[in-house]
Amino acid sequence: MKETDIQYIITVPAIWDIAAKQFMREAAVKAGIDGERLEMAYESEVAAIWCSWLNYGSASKEMETPSKYMVIDLGGGTADVSIIQKLPANHVKVIHKASGGAWGGIYVDQNFLVYLDNVLGKGVLEELRTCHIQDYFELIREFETKKRSNTFHTSQVCIMRLPFSLMEIARKRNAASGKSIGQSDKLRINQSDVKTLFSEPVSSLIDHIKDFRKLDTVNDVNTVLLVGGCSESTYVQQRLRDELPGITLIVPEDAGLAVLKGAVLFGHNPSIVASRVMAHTYGIAVNNYFDEKKHPSELKTLYKGKCFAINCFEIYVKVNEEIRVDQEVVRYFKPADRQSHIEVYRTMSDKPEYTIEPGCELLGKLEINSTDSVPLTDQRIEVHFMFGHTELLIKVKNVHTGEETTLALDCLK
């Protein structure tokens, strides 16, 4: 894809699986977006791109070229942790596959709703959501604003205004049980309760980072870029500083917009991401000549008088292997039939031998025809794995006839 071809950018968490990314792409196409001019971008990568363009004052020497840093994208649903290296000309490369989990801001919101249910009474929020949906969303927006403010994490008591309709529902429900809610529409949240709302998702993130930093490829990375909506929380920032000794924590201005601004830069120049590290081993299923010393007997099959071992895993790229953007891996084979079926697999194993091993996942199938005018032994089938941007494109071509078929997978996760 050329730089000038890109018109639409969809940003997705780096830890999303294939199904989620494919759903986003299909939804965009259904919305009228031209799939040929659509590019998917990983949020942690584009955030790093934006940060690499900034001047951090006293911390700027930490960002000198070349340097490695950890990017924590703490968004609404997920927390992505990636290791990025800054290259000359503000290019970046991913030097460790993304990891993380469901520790984003919506889990703090869920904790707040549970807390509110306990304060006002079970069923109050459900009635608000059913009968006053606009007020319900206003409540969520109010909490979203509060949780990003400094006073929410520093004041002994945080005051939050609740919708009038919510208080009316709470008073009626509690009056029936003999309890009194009071007339105020203000909720007083103690600082200990505020910390409890954030504690579980933030603790999970910190535990993950501690384990992550034990890896040989990561243990020398001490600069941390914190971006995403939840990164503006002073509680989150202080927990990271307190529990990850030795790190230099950088929170850029408008950290919640770092993904958006980085996506704009990426859209103008997708090659700004020079390379990525593969999260899986990719390959195809092949039939090899049967070797009784190597292959299990249950995989033995007889075809045209010869013995073959079926379901062998032919590796095209391995997990943790660094792949340049637009790198291409090509393999050749001779067709055995008029129609060849190519099955594409992935696995977390770095040395898979068979596609039926536990953990092997079928990603898709391709078919290619051969011609009857030339003997099969004189024809060749090319299988190309093309690693461009956030897509893996598999192309199968009959060299003799020129026929091609392709399969695109959003699976560099």
RAMO-V558240 format. One record per backbone hydrogen bond with DSSP energy under -0.5 kcal/mol. NH is the residue of the N-H (numbers start at 1). CO is the residue of the C=O. If there is no record, write none. Layout:
BEGIN
NH:CO / NH:CO
END
This chain:
BEGIN
5:2 / 6:2 / 6:3 / 7:37 / 8:37 / 10:39 / 11:9 / 12:41 / 16:13 / 21:17 / 22:18 / 23:19 / 24:20 / 25:21 / 26:22 / 27:23 / 28:24 / 29:25 / 30:26 / 31:27 / 32:29 / 33:28 / 37:34 / 38:35 / 39:8 / 41:10 / 43:12 / 46:42 / 47:43 / 48:44 / 49:45 / 50:46 / 51:47 / 52:48 / 53:49 / 53:50 / 54:51 / 56:54 / 59:56 / 60:57 / 62:59 / 63:60 / 64:61 / 66:86 / 67:86 / 69:84 / 70:223 / 71:82 / 72:70 / 72:225 / 73:71 / 73:80 / 74:72 / 74:227 / 75:73 / 75:78 / 79:101 / 80:73 / 81:99 / 82:71 / 82:80 / 83:96 / 84:69 / 84:82 / 85:93 / 86:67 / 87:91 / 90:87 / 91:88 / 92:272 / 93:85 / 94:275 / 95:83 / 95:93 / 96:83 / 99:81 / 101:79 / 103:101 / 104:77 / 105:75 / 106:76 / 107:104 / 108:104 / 108:105 / 109:105 / 110:106 / 111:107 / 112:108 / 113:109 / 114:110 / 115:111 / 116:112 / 117:113 / 118:114 / 119:115 / 120:116 / 121:117 / 124:121 / 127:123 / 128:124 / 129:125 / 130:126 / 131:127 / 132:128 / 136:132 / 137:133 / 138:134 / 139:135 / 140:136 / 141:137 / 142:138 / 143:139 / 144:140 / 145:141 / 146:142 / 147:143 / 148:144 / 148:145 / 149:145 / 149:146 / 153:149 / 153:150 / 154:150 / 155:151 / 158:189 / 160:187 / 162:185 / 167:163 / 168:164 / 169:165 / 170:166 / 171:167 / 172:168 / 173:169 / 174:170 / 175:171 / 176:172 / 177:173 / 177:174 / 178:175 / 179:174 / 187:160 / 188:186 / 189:158 / 189:187 / 190:188 / 191:156 / 193:190 / 194:190 / 195:191 / 196:192 / 197:193 / 198:194 / 199:195 / 200:196 / 202:198 / 203:199 / 204:200 / 205:201 / 206:202 / 207:203 / 208:204 / 209:205 / 210:206 / 211:207 / 212:208 / 213:209 / 214:211 / 215:212 / 218:215 / 219:215 / 221:218 / 222:220 / 224:222 / 224:248 / 225:70 / 226:224 / 226:250 / 227:72 / 227:225 / 228:255 / 230:74 / 231:74 / 231:228 / 232:229 / 233:230 / 237:233 / 238:234 / 239:235 / 240:236 / 241:237 / 242:238 / 243:239 / 244:240 / 247:244 / 248:222 / 249:247 / 250:224 / 250:248 / 251:249 / 252:250 / 255:252 / 257:254 / 258:255 / 261:257 / 262:258 / 263:259 / 264:260 / 265:261 / 266:262 / 267:263 / 268:264 / 269:265 / 272:269 / 273:270 / 274:92 / 274:272 / 275:92 / 276:323 / 278:321 / 281:347 / 282:317 / 283:345 / 284:314 / 285:343 / 286:312 / 288:286 / 288:309 / 290:307 / 292:290 / 294:291 / 295:291 / 299:296 / 300:297 / 301:308 / 303:301 / 303:306 / 306:303 / 308:301 / 309:288 / 310:299 / 310:308 / 312:286 / 313:353 / 314:284 / 314:312 / 315:313 / 316:282 / 317:282 / 320:278 / 321:318 / 323:276 / 325:274 / 326:387 / 327:324 / 327:387 / 329:385 / 331:383 / 333:381 / 340:368 / 342:340 / 342:366 / 343:341 / 344:364 / 345:283 / 346:361 / 347:281 / 355:311 / 357:354 / 360:357 / 361:346 / 363:344 / 363:361 / 364:344 / 366:342 / 368:340 / 370:338 / 378:375 / 379:376 / 381:333 / 382:397 / 383:331 / 384:382 / 384:395 / 385:329 / 386:384 / 386:393 / 387:327 / 387:385 / 388:386 / 388:391 / 389:387 / 391:388 / 392:409 / 393:386 / 393:391 / 394:392 / 394:407 / 395:384 / 395:393 / 396:405 / 397:382 / 398:403 / 399:380 / 399:397 / 400:380 / 402:398 / 405:396 / 407:394 / 409:392 / 411:409 / 412:390
END
